[in-house]
Amino acid sequence: MFKSSLLESLSKVHFFVPVIIYLPVILYCMYMAIFDAHQSVARILILLVSGLFVWTFIEYVLHRFVFHFVPKAEWALRLHFIFHGVHHDYPSDKKRLVMPPSASIPLALGFFFLFRAILPLHEDVYAFFTSFIAGYLVYDIGHYAIHHFNFKGGIWKQIKKHHMLHHYQDPTKGYGVSSALWDKVFRSDFEGQK
């Protein structure tokens, strides 16, 4: 994908790397929510549910409006290919199914400081970000699993079917990867095609 071997190496990642990076962040944020912020169990639970809910929305918006936005400029088309086009051209590439840390870490930091600035209390960010990043981790590892594992039944089989329709039938639908919730809300689901 790149002429530079450094850039090429930064574009690839083993599926387990996000767990190594973000599991300590999740544990630290949960620790801070419980022991440093001294928030009530009820408040922590509300923030955890809220963070996960917001993650599902951000996942949908990024996939639909950022990853599937096709620019006109030549340099922007190249950038689009690097960020998401390569995934649609090579959907089984084991090293490019997970967002590389060179992209995910700056995004995570940006979201952390955004949430810290907009949440009612600064310490709310810890419980909220715990589930937001946990949602991202489930998305990243789940996305890898969707492409490489066979599921015999249950929710994962439905999620895989939804995502495979996005890849192989209509890339203008099915933007939710870990959940089809927002596809239903915004009518970008595969009505009657599952």
Steps between C-alpha positions, in 0.01 A plus 500: 500500500796734570845537342644579842559187709438705818159621380417150377580351841288767674200403285495140624411362838439161660140462621609468865694829516192712584436275802856560623463875452143565615434244774734688739323826404162343579625367834663833590188701414278264698739523795490881478118501481467284809791600725603849396179666382300335784185479291194306601432159350186638332692789338774264381242263349323787319833625364602148391173448310525850352860449383413175326193655339706796373765259368242321282393836355860616439582166334205545263576866421870437438431202277223663301612861467879484535612157376247494214537862396658495155691820430580642157861615540767245404689531832174468696403187304836349598436590864151347477647179360753484784237552769222275372519418131770240552265319737230476234751393233663240729240411765691193621838669554586382852737789568273785391165410656578677824566873518874550554604667826654786297140600418301366797710654780468862376126444442458353849686791658289748304178334615622484862565876511178577311294299749688654794412844368130433434394266781333673799781410742863449394521176698204358300745438217652196672192275514370636169831442321533153655200369306565719193846341458364157595246545219783590263693192608199273444454664160864454398539141618144414395564640153805277470299199618217579256745473211692195619275277708190299420215541743243222529220709642396773737572867495848473347361315198247782450769766539722319249215466252425872531862597440551258212197653324677836537813358338359278231153629416465873566773717658251789525315315778588319821746746653460367854761232558450404864130589494233561238315739734588824316446337160142441611464854638641667187350250254828375362420140596449211261121485518385142436838390364629307800 
